[in-house]
C-alpha cells in the first residue's frame, strides 16, 4: 500500500516536472518547482549502524575508496560503512540485478554513467534530489557540468562520484620536431587534420612509423564529438525532458564527424587501432601516434608510463570548424545511488555518507588519489588538490574544458535505457565506415534504425 | 624413416610453440616493466626481467588467500561430484528398476537448462539458508553433475556384466561391488570427472562474485579481476596475476593428463 502511494506520488511529481522544463537549447533550467522531500525518509529517522556500499573501483582507485570510507568511519561513531568491490561496472550491475530479485541489494551502489536510465526505470532508487530537497542541501558549489549529467527532468537522481571527460592528448616533442607550436594544440577538425598531416612520419620504404592522430573506435568519443558539435544524440532533449523515443545522430553533425574520421584514416594520417581503447593508448605511449583522444582518467597512467620519453600535452577536445557556441563536453564516470529497497535508517545512513564524500576536503583528496574531477568546486582550494595541480599542470586544461562548456541538453549528454547497446552499435557503425563497407550517411542511418528498434522494445518493456 | 621422424618432431615443435605462445607471452609480459611493454613494436622477450609485477600483485590483493579459497572450494566440489556422480551412475548402469531409462533422460535433460536460468533461484536458496560468504555456499550448488554422471555411466557400462554376475554369486552386496570392482576399474573416468570438476569450479567467476562480499572469501578469478583497473590497463600486472592463478591448474593438467585423455575417450567407441 505504501509503495503504491509512493509510486502515485512519484508519478505526480514527474508529471509536474514535465510541464516546467524546456526542451532543446538554451541553458538548463535550475530545478523544477516540485519538491521531492516526500520520497526520502523523515528527517528524524535515526541512521542505521552499518550499511553496505558496492563499488567497482579497483587498484589505485580502490585504495582511494578505502581511504574515504575509513575517513568517514573514524569521523563519527554512529554509522559504519562497509565498501565492497564487486568487479567491473557490468559485473556490479549484474550482481545488483540478482540481488534486487531476492531483496539483498545494498543501501548504496556505484553505477556507471550509461546505467542511469536503467537505474531510473528499475524503480529501485530514491532520487538524490529527495534528500537534497528535504535537507535544503546547498548544491551551488557543485560543478555544474558534473551534476547536470545525473539529472532527469532537472532532478538529481544520483550523486556524481568519479567524473572525467575526454581530452586531446598530444606529444609535445613530436610537435616541436615538425615545427608545430607545442603550446597551441589543434582544436577544430581542420586544425587536427593539418597537424596530423605534419606529424605523420614515414620511413624509407614508405611505411608509416608515426601517425598524426590515433583515436580508438569508442562509442563514447562519438557521443562527445556530437556534443562538441552542439548536436543532439537522442530526442526529447537527449532523453532528459522525457524518455527518449529515438536516436537522432544521423544528422549533418554526425555525417561531418564520420567524414572527417574516414578521410583521416584513408589519407593515412589517422591511425586506426580498431575498437581498442587500450590499443590506442599504447600506440600513443609508444609514439606510434602523436595525438589521440581519451578520458582524463587516463592522464596519470600516461604520465607514469611515458616519463622520460616525451613530454605530454593536454588540449581541448576536437570540435567542428565552426566551433558551435552550444557545443561542449559531457561528463563520464559513475555515480552513487541510494536504494529504495533498504529500510529508511539505512537510506539515512547512506545519505550521511554521501554528504561526507562530497565535502571539499574529501573531494580534494579523491582528486589527488585518482585524477578524477572533484564534484565540488571548493575542493580546488584544498591542499591535496593544489598539490595535484602543481604536479599535473596539464589538468588545468581539463578543468577549463568542463567549466567553459555551456550547459544545455546537448552537453548534458544522452540518457537511454539501452545506452550500453547504443554505444556498441555506434562502434560498429564507425568501423564499417572506416573499413569502407558503407558510406557515412548509410552507416548512420542503419545504426539509427537498429537503435530505434531497440529503444522501442525497451520502452515497451518498461512502461 | 629417420627423416620422417625428424620431420614429425619438427612439426610437433612448431605446433606446440604456436599453442603455447599466448602463455609464454603472458609469462614474458609478467616480468616486463610497464614502460617496456609500451614500446612499439612490443618486445617478446624482456630486456631487463623484473619481479616487480609479482610484488605489486602481492601488495595489491591477498592472492595467497584467494588461492587457498579456490583450492578448498574446488576440492570440495570434486569430492562431492565424485560421490554423487558415481552413486548415480552406478544406479543407472547396474541396478535395474522401473523408470530407470526415463529417469536417466530426465537427468540428462538438465544439461540443457541454461545456467543463467538457475542462478537467481540458486542465489535465493543460498541466501535464505544464510550461506553467503561461506565455503558451502560456494561449493554445494555444484556438488551434483549431470555431465559427470553421464560420463561415469558410460564408463560403468564398459564393465562386463559377467563381473556383476560373478560378484553376486560370490555374495557381494551391491555396495561392495561398487567399491571393490566398479570404482577401481573406472579410475580414468573418475579422474576425468575430478579434473573437469576442479577446473570448472576453479575458473568460475560470476557465482563466487554473487555469493561473496567479504574480500577474504573471494576466489582467485574474482580476486585477479581487481588487478584490472577501470581506466588504465597495466598488462604486466594483469599477466603476473594470471600466471600465478594459472600455475595450479597447469600443474593439475600435467599430472592428470593421462587420466583425462583416457577417460574422455573411454566411452567413445563402445557405449
Interface residues (C-beta under 8 A of the other chain):
Chain A: X52 X56 X57 X58 X59 X60 X61 X62 X84 X85 X86 X87 X88 X89 X91 X94 X95 X98 X101 X102 X104 X164 X278 X281 X282 X283 X285 X286 X287 X288 X295 X297 X298 X300 X301 X304 X305 X306 X307 X309
Chain B: X34 X35 X37 X38 X39 X40 X42 X60 X119 X120 X123 X124 X127 X132 X206 X209 X210 X213 X214 X215 X222 X225 X226 X227 X228 X229 X230 X231 X232 X233 X234
